[in-house]
Amino acid sequence: MIYLNNNKKLTGGSYTFDGKVKAISNNAINKDIFKEFFSRFSYTYSSLEITEINSLEFIVGNPQKIELNGNSYAINVDNNGIYLVGDNTNSLIWAFMTLIDQIKICEENNKTSLLIECFTLAETPLIKNRIVHYCIFPETKLYEFERFIRFCGALKYTHIILEFWGMIKYDALSELAWDNAFTKEEIKPIINLANDLGIEVVPMLNCWGHASSSRVIFGKHVVLDQNLSLASYFTEEGWCWDIKKDKVKILLSKMRNELIELCGSGNYFHIGCDEAYNFNLRDKENMDLICDYVNEIALELKEKNRKTIMWGDMLISRRTEFNPKNRYCCYSPSIDSEKYMLNKISKDIIIADWQYTCEYAPVETALIFKDAGFNVALCPWDRSAEQLYSCTTTVKDSELFGFIHTTWNTLDMGMPYVAMASVASFENSAPSLMTMRPRTAGLLRKVYDCKGEYEKSGWANIQTGVGIK
């Protein structure tokens, strides 16, 4: 099992089943993906047949019903059947994911059957907004994207931020995509799958730095390496958008609109704005420029009923009183610059505070943003268990907006950290990386059928050779 389920209370006995299981359920569960999950979590020995009901319940057999009592979802498995209830459709989905994770295989008298130990569980996630950030690089395959969506659905994530690195074909300008970029028609079915799993897809577009849509350490530029005559859209070195120009703002607005249409209904949009190298924030004119620019975008998105998320590193400065054992990423040149910008930027904006080298809670930068009046999402990366848990602990202890687990280019080693972040959202325990690796492998093969293809199994394409850490 991926979770420890600390709120689970064993009640004795077990519910045993095989073959076809008949359930009545809210239509949130009556979808092909959940029937597939049920079969694979049942080791393909069972299948699920559903008759729809309107209530927020999932029922097999004739079990005792239990009340939510203020929780997000509740589960009762007794000798007579299975009962799930949620306070909304997403909560019911989380209950279903929790349930199927309990299924065990049993062999007795040369017969294979399945069982779930009888238990009750009622819980509310300790962290409300459980967000993961996923990058689609030129090297990313569509099956990897789908596999990751399935994985995050089983882990009860609420949102996935989708960042295309030159890998979606825009109508606004053809050079915004590499030749091997995906069409919207190729991406849309996987977004629909995420929605079926109860995950909101949050579009992301870097609207200041990272304008190359490529990693800075390799020097590629999706636009300028195809058409150098478009250089006037960018600052001199090409890393940042030239945000002083109306044509740049118009282009970025068109791109945002296309991404919103692609990703479907939702409440958020991530505008990036990190690591704007060579941008002088000591100058008041430049501070006004970026603050007014960000506020302008936030207002545009608010008119579309979306809240803006932005990275916080350019807004905050280092402090001598920070815990010296934590190493913070802070690119505002002074405390005065920080205070000026934090005062001027709209408090409607959610700050995504990425701090990857902080092993000790609290992560102090997040508290500075919170004290300045912002909703804050702390953003760990797969660097170590300690660095991840310092973020999730700070989110819980300081009642922050949530967390955004970033994956960047390291999912070939980082998938267990994605699972660890989710576990920390429901439990105060802290499983180790070594514990989570086999758990993660077990979960991944249930949610995604690699059909015996070596490259698609696990979370890395290969095991040895160049590029393996």
C-alpha positions in Angstrom: 0.0 0.0 0.0 1.3 3.5 -0.8 -0.2 5.2 2.3 0.1 4.2 5.9 -3.5 5.1 6.5 -3.0 6.2 10.1 -6.7 6.9 10.5 -7.7 3.3 9.4 -9.4 1.2 12.1 -9.4 -2.6 11.5 -12.7 -4.1 12.6 -12.0 -7.8 12.1 -12.7 -10.2 9.3 -12.5 -9.5 5.6 -14.6 -8.9 2.5 -13.8 -11.5 -0.1 -14.6 -11.3 -3.8 -13.6 -12.4 -7.3 -15.0 -12.3 -10.8 -17.4 -9.5 -11.5 -18.2 -7.0 -8.7 -21.4 -5.1 -9.0 -21.6 -1.6 -7.5 -24.0 1.3 -7.4 -22.2 4.6 -7.5 -22.2 8.3 -8.3 -21.3 8.9 -12.0 -18.0 10.4 -10.9 -16.7 6.8 -10.6 -18.7 5.3 -13.5 -15.9 5.9 -16.0 -13.6 3.6 -17.9 -10.5 4.7 -16.0 -11.9 3.7 -12.6 -13.1 0.3 -13.9 -9.6 -0.3 -15.4 -8.0 0.7 -12.1 -10.3 -1.6 -10.2 -9.3 -4.5 -12.4 -5.6 -3.8 -12.2 -5.6 -3.2 -8.5 -7.4 -6.6 -8.4 -4.4 -8.1 -10.3 -6.8 -8.5 -13.3 -8.8 -11.2 -11.4 -11.9 -9.0 -11.0 -13.9 -6.4 -12.9 -16.3 -3.7 -11.9 -19.9 -3.1 -13.1 -21.6 0.1 -12.0 -25.2 1.2 -11.9 -25.4 5.0 -11.4 -27.0 6.8 -8.5 -27.2 10.5 -7.7 -25.9 10.5 -4.2 -22.1 10.9 -3.4 -21.7 7.2 -2.6 -20.1 4.0 -3.9 -21.7 0.8 -2.6 -21.0 -2.9 -3.1 -23.2 -5.5 -1.4 -25.1 -4.5 1.7 -22.6 -2.8 4.1 -23.3 -0.7 7.1 -23.4 3.0 6.1 -21.3 5.5 8.0 -21.5 9.3 8.3 -18.9 11.8 7.2 -19.0 13.7 10.5 -17.3 16.7 8.9 -14.6 14.7 7.0 -13.9 14.8 3.3 -14.7 11.1 2.8 -15.4 8.0 4.8 -15.1 4.3 4.1 -16.6 1.2 5.7 -15.7 -2.3 4.6 -17.5 -5.1 6.5 -18.3 -8.7 5.9 -21.4 -7.6 3.9 -19.8 -5.2 1.5 -18.1 -1.8 0.8 -19.4 1.7 1.5 -17.8 4.9 0.4 -19.1 8.5 0.8 -17.6 11.9 -0.1 -18.5 15.5 0.5 -18.1 16.1 -3.2 -17.2 14.2 -6.4 -13.4 14.6 -5.9 -13.6 13.4 -2.3 -15.5 10.3 -3.5 -12.7 9.7 -6.0 -10.1 9.9 -3.3 -12.1 7.4 -1.2 -12.2 5.0 -4.2 -8.4 5.4 -4.7 -7.9 4.7 -1.0 -10.2 1.6 -1.1 -8.6 -0.1 -4.1 -5.2 0.4 -2.6 -6.3 -2.0 0.2 -7.0 -5.0 -2.1 -4.9 -8.1 -1.4 -4.6 -11.3 -3.4 -5.2 -14.6 -1.6 -4.5 -18.2 -2.6 -6.2 -21.0 -0.8 -6.9 -24.6 -1.9 -5.5 -23.8 -5.3 -8.0 -21.0 -5.8 -7.2 -17.3 -6.2 -9.5 -14.8 -4.6 -9.3 -11.2 -3.5 -9.9 -9.6 -0.1 -10.1 -6.4 1.7 -9.6 -6.5 5.5 -12.7 -5.0 7.2 -12.0 -1.5 8.3 -13.4 2.0 8.8 -11.7 5.2 7.8 -12.8 8.8 7.9 -10.4 11.6 7.0 -9.7 15.0 5.5 -6.5 15.7 3.8 -4.0 17.6 5.9 -3.0 19.7 2.9 -5.9 20.9 0.8 -4.2 21.9 -2.5 -1.9 19.1 -3.6 -0.3 20.2 -6.8 2.3 18.7 -9.0 4.2 20.5 -11.8 4.9 18.5 -15.0 7.2 19.5 -17.9 6.7 18.3 -21.4 10.2 18.5 -23.0 11.2 17.6 -26.6 12.3 14.3 -25.2 9.0 13.6 -23.5 6.8 10.8 -25.0 3.0 10.9 -24.9 2.9 7.7 -23.0 5.0 9.2 -20.2 2.6 12.1 -19.9 -0.4 9.7 -19.7 1.4 7.4 -17.2 2.2 10.4 -15.0 -1.5 11.6 -15.0 -2.7 8.1 -14.0 -0.1 8.0 -11.3 -1.1 11.4 -9.9 -4.8 10.4 -10.0 -4.1 7.4 -7.9 -2.1 9.6 -5.5 -5.1 11.9 -5.0 -3.5 15.0 -6.3 -5.8 17.9 -6.9 -4.0 19.8 -9.6 -1.3 19.4 -12.2 0.5 22.4 -13.6 1.3 21.7 -17.3 4.4 23.4 -18.7 5.2 23.0 -22.4 8.9 23.5 -23.3 8.4 24.4 -27.0 6.2 21.3 -27.2 2.7 22.6 -28.1 1.8 24.0 -31.5 0.3 27.5 -31.1 -1.9 29.2 -33.6 -0.3 32.6 -32.5 3.2 31.9 -34.0 4.6 28.7 -35.5 8.1 29.3 -34.1 6.9 28.9 -30.6 7.1 25.1 -31.1 9.8 22.7 -32.2 9.1 20.6 -35.2 8.3 17.6 -33.1 5.9 19.4 -30.9 2.5 18.0 -30.1 -0.7 19.2 -31.5 -3.6 20.2 -29.2 -5.5 17.2 -30.6 -2.8 14.9 -29.3 -2.7 16.5 -25.8 -6.4 17.0 -25.2 -7.4 13.3 -24.5 -4.8 13.2 -21.7 -6.2 16.4 -20.2 -9.6 14.8 -20.4 -8.2 11.8 -18.5 -6.9 14.1 -15.8 -10.3 15.7 -15.4 -11.9 12.2 -15.1 -9.5 11.5 -12.3 -10.6 14.6 -10.5 -7.4 16.6 -11.3 -7.6 20.2 -12.5 -5.0 21.0 -15.2 -3.4 24.3 -14.6 -1.9 25.9 -17.8 1.5 27.5 -17.4 3.4 30.0 -19.6 6.6 31.7 -18.6 5.8 35.4 -19.1 9.2 37.0 -18.2 12.3 34.8 -17.8 12.7 31.4 -19.4 11.5 32.9 -22.7 13.7 30.4 -24.6 11.4 27.5 -23.6 14.6 25.6 -23.1 17.0 24.9 -20.2 19.6 27.6 -19.9 22.5 25.2 -19.4 22.2 24.0 -23.0 21.7 27.2 -24.9 18.8 26.3 -27.0 16.0 28.7 -28.0 12.8 27.5 -29.5 12.0 30.8 -31.3 15.4 32.2 -32.2 17.0 29.0 -33.3 14.2 28.8 -35.9 13.9 32.5 -36.9 16.5 35.0 -35.7 14.5 37.9 -37.2 12.2 37.6 -34.2 14.9 38.7 -31.8 13.1 42.0 -31.0 10.5 40.0 -28.9 13.2 39.3 -26.4 15.9 41.0 -24.3 19.4 41.1 -25.9 20.5 37.6 -24.8 17.1 36.1 -25.6 16.4 34.7 -22.1 13.6 37.1 -21.1 10.6 38.5 -22.9 10.9 42.2 -23.7 7.9 43.1 -21.5 8.1 46.8 -22.4 6.7 46.1 -25.8 3.0 45.9 -26.7 3.6 43.3 -29.3 5.1 41.0 -26.7 2.2 41.5 -24.4 -0.3 40.8 -27.2 1.6 37.6 -28.2 1.7 36.3 -24.6 -1.9 37.0 -24.1 -2.8 35.0 -27.2 -0.7 32.1 -26.0 -2.4 32.2 -22.6 -5.8 32.2 -24.2 -4.8 29.1 -26.3 -3.5 27.3 -23.2 -6.7 28.1 -21.3 -8.8 26.7 -24.1 -6.7 23.6 -24.3 -6.6 22.9 -20.6 -10.3 23.4 -20.1 -12.2 24.9 -17.1 -10.2 25.7 -14.0 -9.4 28.3 -11.4 -5.7 29.0 -11.9 -2.9 30.0 -14.4 0.8 29.9 -13.7 2.8 32.7 -15.3 6.3 31.6 -14.2 8.4 34.8 -13.8 11.4 33.1 -12.1 15.1 33.5 -12.8 14.9 36.6 -14.9 18.7 36.9 -15.2 20.3 40.3 -15.9 17.1 42.2 -15.0 18.1 45.1 -12.7 15.7 45.2 -9.8 17.7 47.9 -8.0 16.1 50.5 -10.2 12.7 51.7 -9.1 11.6 52.1 -12.7 12.3 48.4 -13.4 10.6 47.4 -10.2 7.5 49.4 -11.2 7.7 47.8 -14.7 7.6 44.2 -13.5 5.0 44.8 -10.7 2.7 46.7 -13.1 3.2 44.0 -15.7 2.4 41.1 -13.4 -0.6 43.0 -12.0 -1.9 43.6 -15.5 -1.7 39.9 -16.3 -3.4 39.0 -13.0 -6.2 41.4 -13.8 -6.6 39.9 -17.3 -6.8 36.4 -15.8 -9.2 37.5 -13.1 -11.6 38.6 -15.8 -11.4 35.0 -17.0 -12.2 33.8 -13.4 -8.6 32.5 -12.9 -6.2 33.3 -10.1 -2.6 33.9 -11.0 0.3 31.8 -9.7 3.9 33.1 -10.0 7.3 32.0 -8.7 8.5 34.1 -5.8 12.3 34.1 -6.2 12.6 37.4 -7.9 10.6 39.2 -5.2 12.5 38.2 -2.0 15.9 39.0 -0.6 18.3 37.0 1.6 18.4 37.7 5.3 21.2 37.2 7.8 18.7 35.8 10.3 17.7 32.9 8.1 18.5 29.5 9.4 22.1 29.0 8.2 21.4 25.3 7.7 18.9 26.2 5.0 20.1 27.6 1.6 17.5 29.9 0.1 17.0 31.0 -3.5 16.3 34.7 -3.3 17.0 37.1 -6.2 15.7 40.5 -5.0 18.8 42.6 -4.5 17.9 44.1 -1.1 15.3 44.1 1.6 14.1 47.5 0.5 13.5 46.2 -3.1 11.7 43.2 -1.6 9.4 45.3 0.6 8.6 47.7 -2.3 7.6 44.9 -4.7 5.7 42.9 -2.1 3.7 45.9 -1.3 3.0 46.8 -4.9 2.1 43.4 -6.3 -1.5 42.4 -6.1 -2.4 40.2 -3.2 -4.7 38.2 -5.5 -1.6 36.5 -6.8 -0.5 33.2 -5.3 3.2 33.0 -4.7 4.9 29.7 -5.5 7.9 29.7 -3.3 10.5 27.2 -4.7 13.1 26.3 -2.1 15.1 23.2 -2.9 17.8 23.2 -0.3 16.0 23.7 2.9 16.1 20.7 5.2 14.7 22.3 8.3 11.2 23.6 8.9 9.9 26.2 8.9 10.9 27.4 5.4 11.3 31.0 6.3 10.7 32.6 2.9 7.2 31.2 2.8 6.4 32.9 6.0 7.6 36.3 4.7 5.2 36.0 1.8 2.4 35.0 4.1 3.1 37.9 6.4 3.0 40.2 3.4 -0.6 39.1 2.7 -0.1 36.4 0.0 -1.4 32.9 -0.4 1.7 30.8 -0.6 2.4 27.4 -2.1 5.7 25.9 -1.1 7.5 24.0 -3.9 9.8 21.1 -3.1 11.9 19.2 -5.7 13.2 15.6 -5.5 16.5 16.5 -3.8 16.1 14.6 -0.5 13.4 13.4 1.8 14.4 16.0 4.4 14.0 18.9 1.9 10.6 17.6 0.8 9.3 17.2 4.3 10.6 20.6 5.5 8.2 22.1 2.9 5.2 19.9 3.6 5.7 20.4 7.3 5.8 24.2 6.9 2.6 24.0 4.7 0.8 22.1 7.5 2.1 24.0 10.5 1.6 27.5 8.9 -1.7 26.6 7.2 -0.4 27.7 3.8 -2.4 27.5 0.5 -0.7 24.2 -0.4 2.3 22.8 -2.1 3.5 22.4 -5.7 5.8 19.4 -6.1 8.1 20.2 -9.0 9.5 17.5 -11.2 11.5 19.4 -13.9 13.9 17.0 -15.8 14.4 14.4 -13.0 11.4 12.1 -13.1 13.7 9.2 -14.2 14.8 9.2 -10.6 12.1 11.3 -8.9 8.8 9.4 -9.1 9.0 8.2 -5.5 9.3 11.8 -4.3 6.0 12.5 -6.0 4.4 9.8 -4.0 6.2 10.9 -0.8 4.7 14.4 -1.2 1.2 13.0 -1.5 1.7 10.7 1.5 2.8 13.8 3.6 -0.5 15.5 2.6 -2.5 12.8 4.4 -0.2 11.8 7.2 2.2 13.2 9.7 4.5 10.2 9.2 7.6 10.5 7.1 8.4 7.3 5.1 11.9 7.1 3.7 13.0 7.1 0.1 14.0 3.5 0.3 10.6 2.6 1.7 8.8 4.6 -1.1 10.7 3.2 -4.0 9.1 -0.3 -4.0 5.7 1.2 -3.0 5.9 3.6 -5.9 6.8 0.8 -8.3 3.9 -1.3 -7.1 1.5 1.5 -7.6 2.8 2.6 -11.0 2.4 -0.9 -12.5 -1.2 -1.0 -11.3 -2.2 2.4 -12.8 -0.3 1.9 -16.1 -0.1 -1.2 -18.2 3.2 -1.2 -20.0 2.2 -4.4 -21.8 5.6 -5.9 -21.2 7.5 -3.1 -23.0 10.8 -2.6 -21.3 11.1 1.2 -22.0 7.6 1.9 -20.7 8.0 -0.1 -17.4 8.9 1.6 -14.2 9.7 5.3 -14.4 13.0 5.3 -16.4 13.5 4.2 -19.9 16.8 2.4 -19.2 18.8 1.2 -16.2 22.4 1.6 -17.2 24.5 3.7 -19.6 24.9 7.4 -20.4 22.5 9.7 -18.6 21.8 7.4 -15.7 22.6 9.1 -12.4 
